[in-house]
Amino acid sequence: MGSFVTHLEAPLDGTRLDHRALQTVHAGRPLVARYDLPAVRRAVSREQIARRAPNLWRYRELLPVEDERNVVSLGEGMSPLVRCERLGERLGLDDLWIKDESQLPTGSFKARGLCMAISRARELGVTRVAIPTAGNAGGAMAAYAARAGIEAWVFMPVDTPLVNRVECDLVGARVVLVEGLIGDCGALLRSGTEAMQWFDCSTLREPYRIEGKKTMGLELAEQCDWRLPDAIFYPTGGGTGLIGMWKAFDELAQLGWIDDERRPRMFACQAEGCAPIVRGFERGERFAEPFANAHTLASGLRVPSALGDFMILDAVRESHGAACAAGEASLTGWMRTVASLEGIALCPESAACIDVLAKLAERGEVRRHERTVVFNTGAAQKYVEVLTGCEPARRLVLRPGAAVDWKRVSGEWCA
Amino acid sequence: MGSFVTHLEAPLDGTRLDHRALQTVHAGRPLVARYDLPAVRRAVSREQIARRAPNLWRYRELLPVEDERNVVSLGEGMSPLVRCERLGERLGLDDLWIKDESQLPTGSFKARGLCMAISRARELGVTRVAIPTAGNAGGAMAAYAARAGIEAWVFMPVDTPLVNRVECDLVGARVVLVEGLIGDCGALLRSGTEAMQWFDCSTLREPYRIEGKKTMGLELAEQCDWRLPDAIFYPTGGGTGLIGMWKAFDELAQLGWIDDERRPRMFACQAEGCAPIVRGFERGERFAEPFANAHTLASGLRVPSALGDFMILDAVRESHGAACAAGEASLTGWMRTVASLEGIALCPESAACIDVLAKLAERGEVRRHERTVVFNTGAAQKYVEVLTGCEPARRLVLRPGAAVDWKRVSGEWCA
């Protein structure tokens, strides 16, 4: 019983807040959990972790839940790290891997953050939660809230992928459609907080989603035998995962579990149609100006303004990485290319990473021998609207008993 | 190098065939792989397996691939076994679990069988494969074939869920739509085999899918600390998984890794609209008559005639289980119930299992204290057509900046 968390901290000014109370933000900016890492070091070893069940709770000493009975789990974590030789050959890279987060509950990386947020919400007595979402976060929160017996309200843009909407309906969440973007969803949600007394699970307004997302970095370290890769390509909307991984690497270094001198270069990938972090990076700013008229096929990247912008940009710069934008028109092409070479159905957000990586590899900024990891943050199968755009123009439709000239069909289809 | 497979065997008459050659069926009926189990026992222990990576290849001594370099893997296996207390309470069961196969590559249990079939196909020099499918098998085969660089042809009914079709398109498979059922797909496929020289990966016409599916049983044994559950509820279309698990338990008993006297009762679950195995079971037959006018929302159960009917029925009877049909009208209701209680989005095929289980628990044929495992064989998110039927009749649609009477909304939505 009890966690190793000592307090919550505001990264901008170091203010400390009590983690045993329900907290959201400090002066409008995110809070992060701090741990008694020397005590963690005494409590557990990498060898002990290796013997635990293959889910993210294997790192429980580095997670914020106080009482195991509050854990709300659907078996999330330890997503596979898949070697991609054929794609690597195409891009001129010898050591390319995809960490496939589509193999998590509800088919996306959002399960990591939301299992943690909902577990802590349960622990702190919350009975109603709400979230603004560009898509997969809503489905994940709704699922964990259902399992915890907590009432869930999900605010999503009207043009959110259909599957995200209906997966929320299925688990009994209240879905509110908003004729706008995720920022508008957040504003409407907050307009109801006083009346509805819901706990706001927005990205980085809730302090523990980042702790769940950080397990991507912990797993990656363990899967690479505690030697971090050279470069990480991560699709960046709200950026919690990138911030979380960077925090994970810092904690692992403090624990002495990885070499402190060696960190991956972090590449925050966005799409041209909504690239506030890229613009902030290029302008040398610490805070990113909201991106006007955001529009991209990669619905998860439709985040014009990120509360943790400075945390993303700090991590990218400290790591000697970059924030880069993919060409909007390239996304479906990369989805097809990666799928046909590797059998991995990338979400459009992760296709953006491949476009960025291809350009950097071409320019020699990622080198052939470097160990490079791309995150597939969700199952392409959830993006029906995008996938129907990948259907072939012509279809072969047959009746039972039809006589088919297979040689002709083959000639037309396999040319 | 090398596997522990000794030969392929026809279960009906014991005929032995060479596993080092490409094989399909014997006298029109399935073949199964046999192993040198005493040698396996000398080669590996349960403790060694426990230390391996969390995917199905941890059981490699019980799998048919000869050379590790031929393994085509997307990181499949070790799907979570999730405790379901709230659903259990609803059904009057104290020890209910769902093994969630939606957390596999391509979002379904079909990944297990097809990774094995494609690995062996590659090993034996196949360059073109074809499959008839009710849905998820096509998507899985297409993905693994793409990764292996093997050309894939997928035959599916025109009313197969949209996502199954577009996931095949995405990876570059040739999709043939058939105005009929899976049996018609198979017949058309076989009409092209001579001209096209494709290797037929149909359920049980290919001998290794069953070896992949058998890992569900191996994992379940390991996850239950090598003590098998009392009852297993499995959605049964072609039945490979049920046959595979039964074979796994037999092999584990021969290895001395489980108690030979204790096997789970196996429940083959179908839907009223297509229940050939149930009818065969009730009539006391060993071979099931094809089911006329098959129609059910559970697209994966639209299998009017299963090549392995006798193997399914043998296993069900030996285990003292049963084959039972779910009420067609119950399926979406159970999907909603399970999702809202547990956060697990069951596919309609698995909802059929819950309906069967509910009836048997009600009648006392499954008892409160018994450890009961239900397989969720695929992600509900892939069944868009079914899920849109679960949407609420009314939607709240808001404009940015709208003034909302939250109390009224709450009154209407949370009554």
Interface residues (C-beta under 8 A of the other chain):
Chain A: A50 R51 P54 N55 V72 S73 L74 G75 E76 M78 S79 P80 L81 V82 R86 D100 S102 Q103 L104 P105 T106 G107 G139 A142 A143 Y144 A145 A146 R147 A148 G149 E151 V158 L162 V163 R165 V166 E167 D169 L170 V171 G172 R174 V175 V176 L177 V178 E179 G180 D184 A187 L188 S191 G192 A195 M196 M335 R336 A339 S340 L341 E342 G343 I344 A345 A379 A380 Q381 K382 V384 L387 T388 C390 E391 P392 R395 L396 V397 L398 R399 P400 G401 A402 A403 V404 W406 K407 S410 W413 C414
Chain B: A50 R51 P54 N55 V72 S73 L74 G75 E76 M78 S79 P80 L81 V82 R86 D100 S102 Q103 L104 P105 T106 G107 G139 A142 A143 Y144 A145 A146 R147 A148 G149 E151 V158 L162 V163 R165 V166 E167 D169 L170 V171 G172 R174 V175 V176 L177 V178 E179 G180 D184 A187 L188 S191 G192 A195 M196 M335 R336 A339 S340 L341 E342 G343 I344 A345 A379 A380 Q381 K382 V384 L387 T388 C390 E391 P392 R395 L396 V397 L398 R399 P400 G401 A402 A403 V404 W406 K407 S410 W413 C414
